[in-house]
């Protein structure tokens, strides 16, 4: 946890940008009857019946310091899908960056092995050398700023029926473009110092041996310390 928080506190560096990555799924739903558009003094109407057209996956890449985001729509969420999305991040979106600080959760597909499954060893190594991987702890995905940006996407774009992948991809691009033009960034204020206070119960309790008690600080009795 502290590793991710410390990365968030680093100043913006164009040669080593911070990018947060997360993923989400979207149920594709088609209409059985043509919806009625809104009219004066009357809202739009759609039938409660619908047709399931499968599920799409969305990879969110979000650079909070420069206010950039990109969403890739895929049919699945496999190791290969993640590897191809990360290659685009390196070669297409940040080709000039020396190193990309990539923060993601600790899903088993978010590791170097996925690159080696998707590409020859030389290509996988080339991509990996451009990345500095950081993972949020188990049950700590809320530390990932891309998760917050996915929430914004869900409220502003995905809160309606999408019949197919093409429509979903088109709507996502339409949402993404104005936010990038406005450079909508994120002001993250939760620091390591805050975590040591507010999440104190998550830290292990320090145990001192009896002969170390004499050398312990005078204010040790004010800390959460157990003496063996």
C-alpha positions in Angstrom: 0.0 0.0 0.0 2.7 2.5 1.0 4.6 1.7 -2.2 1.6 2.8 -4.3 1.0 5.9 -2.2 4.6 7.0 -2.4 4.4 6.6 -6.2 1.4 8.9 -6.2 3.4 11.6 -4.4 6.1 11.8 -7.0 6.1 14.9 -9.1 5.0 14.8 -12.7 7.7 13.6 -15.1 7.1 13.4 -18.8 9.9 10.9 -19.2 8.4 8.7 -16.5 4.6 9.2 -16.5 2.3 7.7 -13.9 -0.5 5.6 -15.5 -3.2 3.7 -13.5 -4.9 0.8 -15.1 -8.1 -1.0 -14.3 -10.7 -3.0 -16.1 -14.5 -3.5 -16.0 -17.2 -5.4 -17.8 -20.3 -4.1 -19.6 -23.4 -6.2 -20.4 -24.4 -5.7 -24.0 -28.2 -5.3 -24.2 -30.3 -4.9 -27.3 -33.8 -3.7 -27.7 -36.8 -5.9 -28.6 -38.9 -2.8 -29.6 -37.9 0.6 -30.9 -37.6 3.0 -28.0 -39.8 6.1 -28.1 -37.8 9.4 -28.1 -38.4 12.1 -25.6 -41.0 14.7 -26.5 -42.0 18.0 -24.9 -43.4 17.3 -21.5 -42.7 13.6 -21.9 -39.6 11.6 -21.3 -38.2 8.8 -23.5 -39.7 5.4 -23.2 -38.1 1.9 -23.7 -39.6 -1.5 -23.2 -38.6 -3.5 -20.2 -37.8 -6.5 -22.4 -34.3 -6.8 -23.8 -32.0 -9.1 -25.6 -28.6 -10.2 -24.1 -25.8 -9.8 -26.6 -22.9 -10.9 -24.4 -20.4 -9.0 -22.3 -17.6 -6.7 -23.3 -14.5 -5.8 -21.4 -13.0 -2.3 -20.9 -9.4 -1.6 -20.1 -9.0 1.9 -18.5 -5.6 3.6 -18.7 -5.6 6.8 -16.8 -2.7 9.3 -16.3 -4.0 11.4 -13.4 -1.3 14.0 -13.4 -1.7 15.1 -17.0 -5.4 14.4 -17.3 -5.3 11.8 -20.0 -7.3 8.6 -20.3 -7.8 5.9 -22.9 -10.4 3.0 -22.8 -9.8 -0.1 -24.9 -12.9 -2.3 -25.6 -12.2 -6.0 -26.0 -14.3 -9.1 -26.2 -12.5 -10.9 -23.4 -10.2 -10.2 -20.4 -7.4 -12.6 -20.9 -3.6 -12.4 -20.5 -3.3 -11.8 -24.2 -5.8 -9.0 -24.2 -4.0 -7.3 -21.3 -0.6 -7.7 -23.0 -1.8 -6.2 -26.3 -3.4 -3.3 -24.5 -0.1 -2.6 -22.5 1.9 -2.8 -25.7 -0.3 0.0 -27.2 0.2 2.0 -24.0 4.0 1.8 -24.5 4.3 2.1 -28.3 1.2 4.2 -29.3 0.3 6.4 -26.3 3.6 7.1 -24.6 6.3 6.3 -27.2 8.7 9.0 -26.0 8.6 7.9 -22.3 11.7 6.3 -20.9 9.7 4.4 -18.3 6.0 4.2 -17.5 5.0 3.8 -13.8 2.0 1.5 -14.2 -0.3 1.0 -11.2 -2.8 -1.9 -11.3 -4.5 -4.3 -9.0 -2.9 -7.7 -8.4 -5.1 -9.7 -10.8 -3.1 -12.7 -12.1 -3.2 -11.4 -15.7 -1.4 -8.2 -14.7 2.1 -9.6 -14.6 5.2 -10.0 -16.9 4.2 -13.5 -17.7 1.3 -12.3 -19.8 3.7 -10.4 -22.1 5.8 -13.6 -22.6 2.6 -15.5 -23.4 1.6 -13.0 -26.1 4.9 -12.1 -27.7 8.4 -13.5 -28.5 10.8 -13.2 -25.5 12.7 -10.3 -27.2 9.5 -8.3 -27.7 8.2 -9.1 -24.2 11.5 -8.0 -22.7 11.5 -4.8 -24.7 8.0 -3.9 -23.4 8.7 -4.9 -19.9 11.9 -2.7 -19.8 9.6 0.3 -20.5 7.4 -0.5 -17.5 7.7 0.0 -13.8 5.0 -2.2 -12.3 3.2 -1.4 -9.0 0.3 -3.4 -7.7 -2.3 -2.4 -5.1 -2.6 -4.8 -2.2 -5.2 -7.5 -1.9 -8.6 -5.9 -1.0 -7.0 -2.6 -1.7 -8.1 -1.9 -5.2 -9.7 1.4 -4.0 -6.1 2.8 -4.1 -6.2 2.6 -7.9 -7.1 5.9 -9.4 -8.2 4.2 -12.6 -11.1 2.6 -10.6 -12.4 6.1 -9.8 -12.2 7.1 -13.5 -14.1 3.9 -14.4 -16.8 5.1 -12.0 -17.0 8.4 -13.8 -17.2 6.5 -17.1 -20.0 4.3 -15.7 -22.1 7.3 -14.6 -21.6 9.5 -17.6 -21.5 7.0 -20.5 -22.3 3.4 -19.5 -25.6 4.0 -17.7 -27.7 3.0 -20.7 -28.2 0.0 -22.9 -25.4 -0.8 -25.4 -26.4 -3.3 -28.1 -23.0 -4.3 -29.4 -19.2 -3.8 -29.3 -19.2 -1.3 -32.1 -21.7 1.0 -30.3 -19.9 0.6 -27.0 -16.5 1.6 -28.5 -18.1 4.5 -30.3 -19.8 5.9 -27.2 -16.6 5.4 -25.1 -14.6 7.4 -27.6 -17.2 10.2 -27.6 -16.9 10.3 -23.8 -13.1 10.1 -23.7 -12.4 12.9 -26.2 -13.8 15.9 -24.3 -12.4 14.8 -21.0 -8.9 14.6 -22.6 -9.4 18.0 -24.2 -10.3 19.4 -20.8 -7.3 17.6 -19.3 -9.6 16.4 -16.4 -7.0 15.4 -13.8 -7.3 14.0 -10.3 -6.2 15.6 -7.0 -5.2 12.6 -4.9 -4.6 13.6 -1.2 -4.4 10.4 0.7 -0.7 9.9 1.6 1.4 7.3 3.4 1.3 9.5 6.6 -2.5 9.5 6.4 -2.5 5.7 6.0 -0.4 5.2 9.1 -3.0 7.0 11.1 -6.4 6.2 9.5 -5.4 2.6 8.7 -3.4 1.9 11.8 -5.3 -1.3 12.5 -4.0 -2.8 9.3 -0.3 -2.5 10.3 1.4 -5.4 12.2 2.0 -4.9 15.9 5.7 -4.6 16.7 7.0 -7.1 19.2 10.1 -6.4 21.3 12.1 -8.9 23.3 12.5 -8.2 27.0 16.2 -7.2 26.7 15.3 -4.6 24.1 12.9 -2.9 26.4 15.6 -0.8 28.0 16.7 0.6 24.7 13.2 1.4 23.5 12.2 5.1 23.1 10.7 6.8 26.1 7.4 7.3 24.4 7.0 3.7 23.4 4.2 3.1 25.8 2.1 5.5 23.6 2.5 3.2 20.6 0.7 0.0 19.8 3.6 -2.2 21.0 3.5 -5.5 22.8 6.4 -6.6 24.9 7.2 -10.3 24.9 
